[in-house]
Amino acid sequence: MTKQSLRASIEGLRKAHKAFNRTELTQEQLAEEVACSRQPVWKFFKGEPVRRHIFREICHCLDLEWEEIATRDPEEEQETKADIDSLVQEVREKLHSSVQQRCGTMRVLDMRSPIDLIDIYTHVHILEKIPNHRHLEIADVLQGCTPENFDGFVLGRVAEKRVLGLEAVKRYPKLMVLGKPGSGKTTFLKYLTIQCNEGKFQGHLVPIFLTLKDFAEAETNPNLLAYITEFCANCDVNHAQVKQLLQQGRLMILLDGLDEVADADNSRVLKQIRDFSDQFHTNQFVLTCRIAAREYTFEKFTEVAVADFDDEQIAIFTHKWFKHQDPDKADRFMQKLDNNQPIKELATNPLLLTLLCLVLQETTDFPSNLSELYKEGLDVLLTKWDMTRNIQRDQVYQQLSLQHKQDLLGKIALKNFEQGDYFFKQKELEYQIADYFHNLPEFQELQFSSEAVLKSIEAQHGLLVERAKGYYSFSHLTFQEYFTAREIVANTNTQTLKQLVSHITEPRWREIFVLAVGMLRNADELLELMKQKVDKLIGSDEKLQQVLIWCHQKSLSVKVPYKPAAIRAFYFALSAVRAFYFALSLAFDVERQRASVFLFARAFDPALNYERILELDRTLTRTLIFARACDCDSYVYTFALYAFYACDHALALTFETRLKQALKQLYNQLPDPDAAEESLKFWWQANGPTWAEKLREVMIEHRNIGYNWGFNDEQKEILNQYNSANQLLVDCLNSDCYVSSEIRQEIEDTLLLPKAEIENRKQRKG
């Protein structure tokens, strides 16, 4: 049997006396803190045996580790370890059924049935530096931030070092895990519980998983020790065994959801956690809470934050999700995410990633009306996530209806988006919140703390996040864009729509347009205003109008079974490639531009395919671009090869005799592609410009393509804006929006037409 007493070693006594002197206590006062008589304290400092639990409490009061103070008895230690190891194994076996029942499955949102947690679990990563603890100036927060890399920028800045969650638990005996709603905190604790109970993680410990909401609402208001003891008793683990495990530091106490404790119970629960973790400090503790939900700090707990999922975690989760349904669907899901950055941004949150998997589980694609998908995701964060778990949040925010919450977020989003702000000072946000309530009669007599409302939005929904001390942003740029579009639609009139359309050439407003047309009950007016604005972009420039005239005439000469607008788009894209990549300072990007010609045209007619006549014109244009690119010294050899093989491909596509003869003659003039690199370079430097000009003349004569429009920089910029604005207009038309058939047809018929032709159409119709 293990000895029931301990005594201090000589070195331990020295440390104990030194620590005791620092406390400035008397032995009587120390005895009161330990809750024993003065005699054991006196014996402790004399180096005489003292009952084990009293010895440990004295050391705890002196802030000493009892193992470092007690004498070492190897035989006793071995017996003690064997006994406690045996008890750990026995208790884990008794808890096994309970652990599996409480932690072994998960079911969230609209899942039809629970799934095994182990089958879906994806390892959590931890940020040891919590974002909102950083003291940064706004210039530091904004450095390198653009709408295109907004969320990646934020994560890159705060995630200076991502640590595997399991490693963090090993590293810190007392851990407070903070995270946004749906970040996977509870799932992480359940996984720890299962792995520990199976001896696969921290195998020397017994896991006790508790939901703090259930503890707080227990009828008899038990202390934490009594609650744990009662929980274990239900699994046939008696009080003495629990106490022995606690005294030996062999429990892993996992306390989930501090933020879910009602305000009325908060102080009591905080005190229980603090006192219990102090009393049994040699055990391991892991506590979870939403970021910004509680301001209380546990002095001896290390705070860390759950990191958003990165691309690898998203892929792992997705493949696990679809593994038993359709493994190929996981690859299709990831491809769709890669092609849609706003949706992929949402997938960094595990809860929203689950929602996306559920959506694609029932269909073959994400909805074309993305506003509906975003609305569903926001409904999860604003209401459903707490509602499905019967969680009531604090009173300061409860009086706001869902409509008021959305309106408030809409005003914040629009005001800051219009100003180009993605990070907001806390004081400015609080002012905007106060201003919103000031304009609501039903709230004017209530005492609202703007700061409290802001913290509630962050803690309860995770839609606004403190990125650094005093600086906030929306958790995802997608949400700021959604609420911006919603606010515009909620206040729709001709003036607000014209104000929106004034941003049609600004890339950062693109998603606002797509979302707004999907939200409007009737998008006719907005789409008409967009079309008018697009036509005005290029309307006053004669040279640019000449390009449209050529595109229109060229499209009429091509007999293919596709929409006229798609053929105009095809040839407009060819002219844009020539305009922007004539000198090819961007080198190999020309290949992407070549592919984009068909992609751009397919936006106007998805049925458009690689018809031989279209492929011929595209290949000839490629050949000319590669040939002219050989002026670039760095890539002469590479572009020489490209020009050779492009010309060869054009020859294979040619169906008109005179064109074939002209191309064959040009082809025969080209040097052998297998010749030495220097020989190829020499030929192109000497003959390339002349050869390219002859090719251009052949293209103009036989195919009516290859014109050198000679755009200046300003015209190139206008052409680029016109190109992007037309693409945006078509994307809006192709979205799941309501637009009358008359307006849709009118827009499609006049896309990319020159001004004169549009006027002629109006006169004919009039």
Protein Blocks (a to p, Z undefined) as FASTA:
>chain_A
ZZfbdcddfklmmmmmmmmmmnopafklmmmmnopafklmmmmmnopacdfklmmmmmmm
nopafklmpccdfklmmmmmmmmmmmmmmmmmmmmmmmmmmmmpccehjbfbdcdfklmo
ccddddfbdfklpccdfklmmgopafklmmmmmmmmmmmpacdfklmmmmpmbdcdddde
hilmmmmmmmmmmmmmnopgoklbccddddfklmmmpmklpafklmmmmmmmmnopafkl
mmmmmmnopaccddehkllpcfklmmmmmmmmmmmmmmmmmbccdddddehkamcdcfkb
ccdddddddfklmmmmmmmmmmmmommlmmmmmmmmmmmmklmmmmmpmklmmmmmmmmm
mmmbdcfblmlmmmmmmmmmmmmmmmmnopacdfklmmpcfklmmmmmmmmmmmmmmnop
abdcfklmmmmmmmmmmmmmklmmpccdfklmmmmmmmmnomaccfbghiacdfbfklmm
mmmmmmmmmmgcfklmmmmmmmmmpmklmmmmmmmmmmpmblklmmmmmmmmmmmmmmmm
mklmmmmmmmmmmmmmpccfbdfklmmmmmmmmmmmmmmmmnomnmmmmmmmmmmmmmmm
mmmomkbccdfklmmmmmmmmmmmmmmmmmpmklmmmmmmmmmmmmmmmmmmpcbfklmm
mmmmmmmmpccfkbcfklmmmmmmmmmmmmmmmmmmmmmmmnopaiaehpafklmmmmmm
mmmmmmmmmmmmmmccdddfklmmmmmmmgoiafklmmmmmmmmZZ
